Amino acid sequence: MFRSKAERKARELGYDPARLPPGQYLTEKWPVLHAGNVPHYSDLATWTFRVLGEVENELELSWEQFNELPQSSNVQDIHCVTRWSRFDASFEGVHWSELAKLVRPKPTARFVIAHAEAGFTSNVPLSFLEDPNALLATQADGEPLSPEHGYPLRLVIPGKYFWKSAKWLRALELSSIDRPGFWERYGYHNDADPWRQERYGF
């Protein structure tokens, strides 16, 4: 029943229901979900972003320096573990490849731990960050990210439940080993594939 209802709504909105992973429903809104308080930045003069770990050159950039890097944009579907999906979300920011040129990942770098405000982390294989649609996003839907959606910077990992796309991003740590992130330590699935409904457990 749920599946047919969700598919019917997708058709009514003019979308191919095959784009909707199992167990998801389509929304045109962008629901706000997170743990803890929303950080607010009145001045980005002291904000920095770092890349560290298994790299030849560790890097720290100011907000101005980060925005001087070449920009990319894309449109993709996003899926939340709480079962909503949003089609054709657009993002703009910096692709990992631009940072990789500067830091030069070591051959031992296989995983990425995203570090965000308040000690939040998320973990993905480095190959996920190399995906053409992955992004360190500063804008969504043609506007700067709102505070609730990760201003000034969030990670966007395509094709995975959206908890992997850490809000309020402050650093990427490259590692030779995988380390469970915040939600993974609370029992969420490490791979987070919405098409396999990998919500919980390993």
Secondary structure as GFF3:
##gff-version 3
##sequence-region A 1 202
A	DSSP	alpha_helix	2	12	.	.	.	ID=ss1
A	DSSP	three_ten_helix	17	19	.	.	.	ID=ss2
A	DSSP	beta_strand	25	26	.	.	.	ID=ss3
A	DSSP	three_ten_helix	44	46	.	.	.	ID=ss4
A	DSSP	beta_strand	48	53	.	.	.	ID=ss5
A	DSSP	beta_strand	59	62	.	.	.	ID=ss6
A	DSSP	alpha_helix	63	67	.	.	.	ID=ss7
A	DSSP	beta_strand	72	79	.	.	.	ID=ss8
A	DSSP	beta_strand	84	94	.	.	.	ID=ss9
A	DSSP	alpha_helix	96	103	.	.	.	ID=ss10
A	DSSP	beta_strand	111	116	.	.	.	ID=ss11
A	DSSP	three_ten_helix	117	119	.	.	.	ID=ss12
A	DSSP	beta_strand	121	125	.	.	.	ID=ss13
A	DSSP	alpha_helix	126	129	.	.	.	ID=ss14
A	DSSP	beta_strand	135	140	.	.	.	ID=ss15
A	DSSP	beta_strand	143	144	.	.	.	ID=ss16
A	DSSP	three_ten_helix	147	149	.	.	.	ID=ss17
A	DSSP	beta_strand	154	156	.	.	.	ID=ss18
A	DSSP	three_ten_helix	162	164	.	.	.	ID=ss19
A	DSSP	beta_strand	169	175	.	.	.	ID=ss20
A	DSSP	alpha_helix	182	185	.	.	.	ID=ss21
A	DSSP	three_ten_helix	194	196	.	.	.	ID=ss22
###
